[in-house]
Amino acid sequence: MVNDVHSDLFAGLGPRGIIATMVILFLLGWARLVILLLPFRWLAVFLGISRRNVQFTPLVVQCQRQQARKLGVLIRRVAEWTPWQSKCLVQAVVATLFLRLLRIPYVLHLGVAKDDRKGLRAHAWIKAGSCAVTGGEGVPEFTVVSTFLSPLLIELDLTLAGD
């Protein structure tokens, strides 16, 4: 039975994909612990540069968009197999780390929506260009309350401004 579970998780992955899956599994657990144990203001420093509630889409080239899409698919796939909750914010934290390492510009949005039955609901989603890396489902119903920009976007803007 255990082998069937692992074979489903690793199905179609080569050695690099299996290693990436194991790293993502570890980081999803790490991100969940950080979210549970640390104040959000400490986590916010890691997420990027805060820009309040700005709607923003960073420009990326096609190969970056493809990398981001593949990363998102893998993060969501692994998140389904964790024994702990790996919902939108946990996935966004892991995606942020990988996008920084890959030097792909991103924007992370935090939003809220009012639900008549459940009250307020929160959601996190991260985009690289037009690609919703994680948390892209149901986004239009959420009002953006906070945005975090990739530090790479600030570096690029300063580089361009200095010319």
C-alpha positions in Angstrom: 0.0 0.0 0.0 2.8 2.5 0.9 4.6 1.7 -2.3 1.4 2.5 -4.3 1.1 5.9 -2.5 4.7 6.8 -3.3 4.4 5.5 -6.9 1.4 7.8 -7.5 3.3 10.8 -6.0 6.4 10.1 -8.1 4.7 8.8 -11.2 6.2 10.2 -14.4 9.1 11.9 -12.5 12.8 11.4 -13.3 15.5 11.5 -10.7 15.6 15.3 -10.7 11.8 15.4 -10.3 11.9 13.0 -7.4 14.6 15.1 -5.6 12.5 18.2 -6.2 9.5 16.5 -4.8 11.3 15.5 -1.7 12.6 19.0 -1.2 9.1 20.5 -1.7 7.7 18.0 0.8 10.3 19.1 3.4 9.7 22.8 2.6 5.9 22.4 2.9 6.4 21.1 6.4 8.9 23.8 7.2 6.5 26.5 5.9 3.6 25.1 7.9 5.6 25.2 11.1 6.8 28.7 10.4 3.2 29.9 9.8 2.0 28.3 13.0 4.9 29.3 15.3 6.1 32.8 14.1 4.3 36.1 14.0 3.2 37.1 10.5 5.3 40.2 10.5 8.4 38.0 10.6 7.2 35.9 7.8 6.2 39.0 5.8 9.9 40.1 5.6 10.6 36.8 3.7 7.6 37.1 1.3 9.0 40.1 -0.5 8.6 43.9 -0.5 5.2 44.9 0.9 3.2 47.2 -1.4 -0.1 47.2 0.5 -3.0 46.2 -1.8 -1.7 46.9 -5.3 -2.8 44.7 -8.1 0.4 44.0 -10.1 1.5 41.4 -12.7 5.3 41.1 -13.2 6.6 40.6 -16.7 8.4 37.4 -17.3 9.8 35.7 -20.4 8.3 32.5 -21.8 10.9 30.1 -20.3 10.4 31.7 -16.8 6.6 31.4 -17.2 7.0 27.7 -18.1 9.3 27.1 -15.1 6.9 28.8 -12.8 3.9 26.8 -14.2 5.8 23.5 -13.7 6.8 24.5 -10.2 3.2 25.3 -9.3 2.0 22.0 -10.6 4.6 20.1 -8.6 3.9 22.1 -5.4 0.2 21.6 -5.7 0.7 17.9 -6.4 3.0 17.3 -3.4 0.7 19.5 -1.1 -2.1 17.0 -1.7 0.0 14.2 -0.2 1.1 15.9 3.0 -0.3 14.6 6.3 -0.6 18.2 7.5 -2.5 21.1 6.0 -0.7 22.6 3.0 -3.2 25.2 1.9 -2.7 28.4 -0.1 -0.3 30.3 2.2 1.9 27.3 2.9 2.1 26.7 -0.9 2.8 30.4 -1.6 5.7 30.5 0.9 7.3 27.5 -0.8 6.7 28.9 -4.2 8.3 32.2 -3.1 11.5 30.4 -2.0 11.8 28.5 -5.3 11.0 31.5 -7.5 13.7 33.5 -5.7 16.2 30.7 -6.2 15.3 30.5 -9.9 15.4 34.4 -10.2 11.9 34.5 -11.6 10.0 37.8 -10.7 6.8 37.1 -8.8 4.0 38.9 -6.9 2.2 37.4 -3.9 -1.3 38.6 -3.1 -3.2 38.1 0.1 -6.9 38.6 -0.1 -10.2 38.3 1.8 -13.7 37.5 0.7 -17.0 37.7 2.6 -18.9 34.4 2.8 -22.5 34.5 4.1 -22.1 31.1 5.8 -18.4 31.2 6.9 -17.8 34.9 7.5 -14.5 36.2 6.2 -12.3 33.9 4.2 -8.6 34.5 3.4 -6.6 33.4 0.4 -3.0 33.7 -0.9 -1.9 33.4 -4.5 1.4 34.0 -6.3 1.8 34.9 -9.9 4.8 35.0 -12.3 3.6 37.0 -15.3 0.2 35.7 -16.3 0.9 32.3 -14.7 -0.8 31.6 -11.4 1.9 29.6 -9.7 -0.2 28.6 -6.6 -3.6 29.6 -5.4 -5.0 30.8 -8.7 -8.4 29.3 -8.3 -11.3 31.5 -7.2 -9.1 34.7 -7.2 -11.7 37.1 -8.6 -13.9 36.8 -5.6 -11.1 38.0 -3.2 -10.3 41.6 -2.5 -6.5 42.1 -2.3 -5.5 43.4 1.1 -1.7 43.0 0.8 0.8 42.5 -2.0 4.4 41.4 -1.8 6.8 42.0 -4.7 9.8 39.9 -5.6 13.0 41.7 -4.5 14.2 41.0 -8.0 11.6 43.4 -9.3 13.0 46.2 -7.1 16.6 45.3 -8.2 15.6 45.5 -11.9 13.7 48.8 -11.3 16.8 50.3 -9.6 19.0 49.0 -12.4 16.8 50.6 -15.0 16.4 53.8 -13.1 20.2 54.2 -12.7 20.8 54.2 -16.5 
